[in-house]
Amino acid sequence: MGAMPAYKRTEITVETDQVMTIRRRRSIRVWCRECGRVVDAVGVEEAGAIAGTTPSQLRDRAGALGWHVCEGWDDEMLVCLDSVLRAR
């Protein structure tokens, strides 16, 4: 009888990271009641781009996703950037 061939098993693990750049001119410093401090906040469109959702979905699901909704100086709906990044 012949010798059995030896098989080698090779496992490859690929780890990826994602880098996201958020320009300061698109974020606004506001008080977040839920964080209890001043945070960077972005508009609905920017938060939707970060999360990969549409602005209308964001308005409906912001609370369910754990995002903190803040108001800007002109009553614009803003989203606390820290809460968006934590929820990712």
N, CA, C and O of each residue as an XYZ file, in Angstrom:
352
protein
N       0.835     -1.170      0.000
C       0.000      0.000      0.000
C       0.885      1.240      0.000
O       1.950      1.281      0.616
N       0.415      2.211     -0.693
C       1.166      3.453     -0.766
C       0.864      4.364      0.409
O      -0.144      4.206      1.097
N       1.735      5.298      0.620
C       1.540      6.266      1.702
C       0.442      7.254      1.309
O       0.314      7.629      0.144
N      -0.340      7.664      2.293
C      -1.406      8.626      2.039
C      -0.798     10.016      1.876
O       0.107     10.390      2.622
N      -1.290     10.778      0.905
C      -0.728     12.126      0.729
C      -1.113     13.032      1.901
O      -2.224     12.951      2.426
N      -0.192     13.882      2.293
C      -0.452     14.826      3.391
C      -1.057     16.100      2.800
O      -0.523     16.673      1.850
N      -2.155     16.523      3.366
C      -2.802     17.743      2.917
C      -2.507     18.849      3.907
O      -2.505     18.643      5.121
N      -2.260     20.014      3.366
C      -2.062     21.188      4.205
C      -3.304     22.056      4.117
O      -3.894     22.231      3.051
N      -3.673     22.580      5.236
C      -4.813     23.496      5.279
C      -4.297     24.878      5.630
O      -3.603     25.058      6.631
N      -4.637     25.842      4.807
C      -4.211     27.214      5.031
C      -5.438     28.072      5.279
O      -6.364     28.089      4.468
N      -5.449     28.780      6.392
C      -6.537     29.705      6.699
C      -6.019     31.122      6.551
O      -4.946     31.468      7.047
N      -6.788     31.917      5.873
C      -6.432     33.323      5.685
C      -7.521     34.166      6.322
O      -8.699     34.023      5.993
N      -7.130     35.036      7.226
C      -8.062     35.935      7.875
C      -7.809     37.341      7.360
O      -6.689     37.848      7.417
N      -8.853     37.955      6.864
C      -8.737     39.311      6.341
C      -9.497     40.236      7.275
O     -10.687     40.041      7.524
N      -8.814     41.232      7.783
C      -9.436     42.216      8.662
C      -9.464     43.543      7.938
O      -8.449     44.001      7.412
N     -10.626     44.154      7.917
C     -10.742     45.439      7.235
C     -11.228     46.501      8.204
O     -11.936     46.207      9.167
N     -10.848     47.704      7.946
C     -11.300     48.860      8.706
C     -11.835     49.871      7.713
O     -11.449     49.896      6.544
N     -12.714     50.684      8.200
C     -13.275     51.724      7.356
C     -12.901     53.072      7.942
O     -13.046     53.304      9.142
N     -12.429     53.940      7.101
C     -12.083     55.291      7.521
C     -13.093     56.237      6.899
O     -13.330     56.212      5.692
N     -13.682     57.070      7.739
C     -14.663     58.028      7.250
C     -14.188     59.426      7.617
O     -13.844     59.690      8.769
N     -14.170     60.302      6.653
C     -13.765     61.678      6.892
C     -15.014     62.552      6.911
O     -15.804     62.555      5.967
N     -15.171     63.277      7.982
C     -16.301     64.190      8.099
C     -15.723     65.595      8.175
O     -14.983     65.926      9.102
N     -16.056     66.382      7.232
C     -15.503     67.729      7.162
C     -16.132     68.613      8.245
O     -17.342     68.580      8.473
N     -15.295     69.390      8.893
C     -15.744     70.251      9.982
C     -16.786     71.261      9.532
O     -17.677     71.617     10.303
N     -16.684     71.725      8.296
C     -17.624     72.761      7.867
C     -19.045     72.213      7.740
O     -19.997     72.988      7.640
N     -19.200     70.894      7.741
C     -20.531     70.290      7.658
C     -21.079     69.935      9.034
O     -22.257     69.604      9.168
N     -20.232     70.003     10.055
C     -20.715     69.695     11.396
C     -20.840     70.981     12.203
O     -20.159     71.973     11.942
N     -21.726     70.936     13.188
C     -22.023     72.098     14.022
C     -21.875     71.669     15.477
O     -22.278     70.564     15.839
N     -21.311     72.516     16.299
C     -21.191     72.219     17.729
C     -22.486     72.626     18.421
O     -22.874     73.794     18.395
N     -23.153     71.652     19.039
C     -24.406     71.915     19.748
C     -24.420     71.144     21.064
O     -23.620     70.232     21.271
N     -25.333     71.520     21.941
C     -25.516     70.814     23.203
C     -26.412     69.606     22.952
O     -27.518     69.740     22.429
N     -25.921     68.421     23.334
C     -26.731     67.202     23.230
C     -27.231     66.871     24.633
O     -26.438     66.590     25.532
N     -28.542     66.907     24.812
C     -29.133     66.630     26.131
C     -28.836     65.204     26.591
O     -28.601     64.967     27.776
N     -28.848     64.269     25.667
C     -28.655     62.871     26.044
C     -27.206     62.554     26.397
O     -26.952     61.728     27.274
N     -26.252     63.201     25.724
C     -24.836     63.022     26.066
C     -24.448     63.884     27.268
O     -23.524     63.549     28.010
N     -25.165     65.003     27.452
C     -24.873     65.914     28.537
C     -23.642     66.758     28.309
O     -22.965     67.154     29.258
N     -23.351     67.036     27.046
C     -22.179     67.856     26.717
C     -22.305     68.422     25.314
O     -23.223     68.076     24.571
N     -21.379     69.291     24.963
C     -21.344     69.867     23.622
C     -20.712     68.837     22.690
O     -19.649     68.290     22.980
N     -21.380     68.581     21.570
C     -20.905     67.576     20.615
C     -20.945     68.137     19.204
O     -21.545     69.184     18.958
N     -20.308     67.438     18.288
C     -20.453     67.746     16.872
C     -21.740     67.107     16.396
O     -22.015     65.949     16.714
N     -22.524     67.840     15.645
C     -23.769     67.316     15.097
C     -23.780     67.581     13.601
O     -23.200     68.555     13.123
N     -24.445     66.701     12.875
C     -24.550     66.840     11.434
C     -26.023     66.882     11.046
O     -26.894     66.462     11.807
N     -26.278     67.389      9.867
C     -27.639     67.456      9.366
C     -28.161     66.078      8.993
O     -27.426     65.091      9.002
N     -29.420     66.036      8.671
C     -30.082     64.791      8.337
C     -29.442     64.136      7.108
O     -29.258     62.919      7.076
N     -29.106     64.937      6.108
C     -28.523     64.386      4.882
C     -27.175     63.735      5.157
O     -26.897     62.644      4.659
N     -26.328     64.406      5.956
C     -25.014     63.859      6.276
C     -25.128     62.586      7.121
O     -24.403     61.617      6.893
N     -26.041     62.596      8.096
C     -26.237     61.399      8.928
C     -26.749     60.238      8.088
O     -26.360     59.089      8.302
N     -27.627     60.540      7.128
C     -28.109     59.502      6.227
C     -27.004     58.930      5.371
O     -26.982     57.728      5.107
N     -26.078     59.779      4.930
C     -24.950     59.304      4.133
C     -24.032     58.412      4.965
O     -23.526     57.405      4.472
N     -23.821     58.779      6.214
C     -22.978     57.977      7.101
C     -23.612     56.609      7.351
O     -22.929     55.585      7.343
N     -24.922     56.608      7.571
C     -25.631     55.375      7.908
C     -26.087     54.599      6.681
O     -26.472     53.435      6.795
N     -26.050     55.218      5.523
C     -26.503     54.551      4.315
C     -28.014     54.478      4.204
O     -28.550     53.537      3.620
N     -28.710     55.472      4.765
C     -30.170     55.518      4.684
C     -30.603     56.841      4.068
O     -29.803     57.765      3.926
N     -31.844     56.917      3.714
C     -32.380     58.159      3.162
C     -32.813     59.067      4.314
O     -33.086     58.572      5.407
N     -32.882     60.369      4.099
C     -33.309     61.279      5.164
C     -34.677     60.950      5.741
O     -34.888     61.104      6.944
N     -35.612     60.499      4.906
C     -36.941     60.176      5.429
C     -36.888     58.962      6.352
O     -37.582     58.931      7.368
N     -36.072     57.960      6.012
C     -35.905     56.803      6.889
C     -35.237     57.221      8.187
O     -35.567     56.706      9.255
N     -34.304     58.148      8.096
C     -33.592     58.611      9.280
C     -34.543     59.280     10.262
O     -34.466     59.025     11.464
N     -35.428     60.121      9.777
C     -36.376     60.795     10.665
C     -37.253     59.793     11.399
O     -37.560     59.970     12.578
N     -37.653     58.742     10.697
C     -38.525     57.735     11.293
C     -37.791     56.814     12.257
O     -38.372     56.365     13.245
N     -36.525     56.527     11.984
C     -35.808     55.499     12.734
C     -34.726     56.026     13.670
O     -34.062     55.226     14.329
N     -34.524     57.327     13.753
C     -33.427     57.887     14.547
C     -33.487     57.424     15.998
O     -32.471     57.010     16.554
N     -34.646     57.487     16.607
C     -34.786     57.063     17.999
C     -34.557     55.573     18.172
O     -33.939     55.149     19.149
N     -35.045     54.782     17.241
C     -34.886     53.335     17.327
C     -33.429     52.919     17.154
O     -33.010     51.894     17.692
N     -32.662     53.699     16.415
C     -31.252     53.387     16.206
C     -30.372     53.853     17.360
O     -29.182     53.542     17.405
N     -30.954     54.593     18.286
C     -30.188     55.096     19.419
C     -29.471     56.400     19.125
O     -28.558     56.784     19.857
N     -29.867     57.083     18.071
C     -29.236     58.352     17.725
C     -29.885     59.477     18.514
O     -31.086     59.460     18.782
N     -29.080     60.436     18.872
C     -29.564     61.595     19.618
C     -29.908     62.705     18.636
O     -29.062     63.134     17.851
N     -31.131     63.158     18.683
C     -31.583     64.232     17.797
C     -31.501     65.553     18.549
O     -31.997     65.670     19.669
N     -30.872     66.545     17.928
C     -30.691     67.869     18.528
C     -31.296     68.905     17.586
O     -31.627     68.608     16.438
N     -31.431     70.103     18.086
C     -31.912     71.204     17.255
C     -30.799     72.214     17.085
O     -30.088     72.549     18.032
N     -30.659     72.698     15.852
C     -29.681     73.732     15.555
C     -30.217     75.095     15.906
O     -31.318     75.222     16.441
N     -29.440     76.117     15.604
C     -29.826     77.487     15.937
C     -31.097     77.907     15.216
O     -31.892     78.672     15.761
N     -31.297     77.422     14.008
C     -32.477     77.809     13.237
C     -33.529     76.698     13.237
O     -34.257     76.532     12.258
N     -33.609     75.938     14.334
C     -34.550     74.829     14.511
C     -34.371     73.707     13.486
O     -35.294     72.929     13.243
N     -33.186     73.629     12.889
C     -32.877     72.545     11.961
C     -32.672     71.254     12.748
O     -32.077     71.276     13.825
N     -33.154     70.141     12.226
C     -32.967     68.847     12.881
C     -31.535     68.387     12.657
O     -31.094     68.220     11.520
N     -30.816     68.184     13.755
C     -29.437     67.718     13.697
C     -29.331     66.406     14.456
O     -30.151     66.104     15.322
N     -28.314     65.637     14.119
C     -28.091     64.356     14.773
C     -26.706     64.384     15.406
O     -25.727     64.765     14.763
N     -26.633     63.978     16.671
C     -25.377     63.923     17.406
C     -24.447     62.924     16.708
O     -24.779     61.747     16.566
N     -23.310     63.397     16.288
C     -22.372     62.570     15.537
C     -21.811     61.426     16.381
O     -21.588     60.329     15.869
N     -21.584     61.676     17.665
C     -21.080     60.606     18.544
C     -22.045     59.429     18.592
O     -21.626     58.273     18.548
N     -23.346     59.727     18.684
C     -24.326     58.650     18.760
C     -24.438     57.892     17.447
O     -24.678     56.685     17.449
N     -24.270     58.579     16.332
C     -24.305     57.905     15.025
C     -23.120     56.954     14.886
O     -23.274     55.813     14.449
N     -21.953     57.431     15.259
C     -20.746     56.602     15.112
C     -20.749     55.429     16.092
O     -20.254     54.350     15.764
N     -21.299     55.627     17.287
C     -21.400     54.528     18.252
C     -22.342     53.427     17.781
O     -22.121     52.248     18.055
N     -23.393     53.824     17.070
C     -24.408     52.868     16.628
C     -23.968     52.062     15.415
O     -24.612     51.067     15.081
N     -22.911     52.453     14.759
C     -22.458     51.754     13.549
C     -21.914     50.447     13.883
O     -21.483     49.712     12.994
